[in-house]
Amino acid sequence: MQVILGIIYHSLGGVASGSFYMPFNKVKKWKWETYWIIGGLFSWLIVPPIAAALTAPGYIDFIRQAPASVVSFTFLMGLLWGIGGLTYGLGVRYLGMSLGNSVTLGFCAAFGAIVPPIYYTINPVEGKISLIDMMATPGGQLVLLGVIICIIGIAISGKAGMLKEKEISKEDSKKSVAEFSLVKGLIIAIFSGILSSFMNFGIEAGKPMADASVVAGNNPLFANNVSYVVIMMGGLLTNLVWTTILSIKNRSYTDFSDKTAPRLRNVIFSAMAGTTWFLQFFFYGMGESKMGNGASSWILHMSTIILTANMWGIYRKEWSGTSRKTKFTFVLGIVVIIASVFIVGIGNAM
């Protein structure tokens, strides 16, 4: 029953993450950096402390009482993850919901699945599986095989993107993805996928703070909300610096005073996007508390995001006008990625 609840929570988180960018499509006459940072303020600064205060009372004390090394390392992982999150938005911007999410999250799933074992190889903890342990057991080897298969699925999806670029004119492509750029998008998506996996690293690094919340009597279901406050601060710093640079460079700070833009509407949709985005990790923490396995939780979470994002991609007709071969190639890539999820799950169960 606990595993079933974990799957449900992860699915809710995946739907939230796979859907969060949709409200941004409703923003009008604002530059990307303007609405991205507004959404980010809700994602990283406003909503996480509220969630922690409601579900893990005393969260500030748990953070203060944690060793400085734990807090600083968790923050650092958030900082690196923030770069991944920043470029994630750019990846979707240039590739669209379907291809952008598939490539980015496929890499994120692959690297995120092996990040905890790598962490526990460097910092051994009793009862936790290291990368060496994984390589020495059939189950661990199956997990690594699943990661390799996941990367193959991503490569197939990338091939579908190349076929799409050849078959559809720039004008038709931009009807569904306004700034479609395959090469630029793939480079950014791969880079984003690798760094985005550091969220899983941050969650593992912040476990002492989460555990302190449980010891104090708070519900284990929401323990990770304490760690999120620190992780999100790292993500906020990264994104705030970059969007400020872009805002000055492009003079997009004038968006806030542009009376021709629907400013209130834009803020509301940006806030919706940011809040929805954070909900993925809110539910992820609940799912992990039930499944009790970082690698399985992470790859299940990523798979539901990929599926949801592709449903939105179909809704937005991002693959309309392509040949059967191209559509088959893309579907094949998704099937391979999802198959890798099951392989990783079986490996972890072993």
Summary of the structure (lengths in Angstrom):
residues: 350
radius of gyration: 19.8
end to end distance: 18.7
largest distance: 63.1
contacts: 1344
relative contact order: 0.24
helix: 85%
strand: 0%
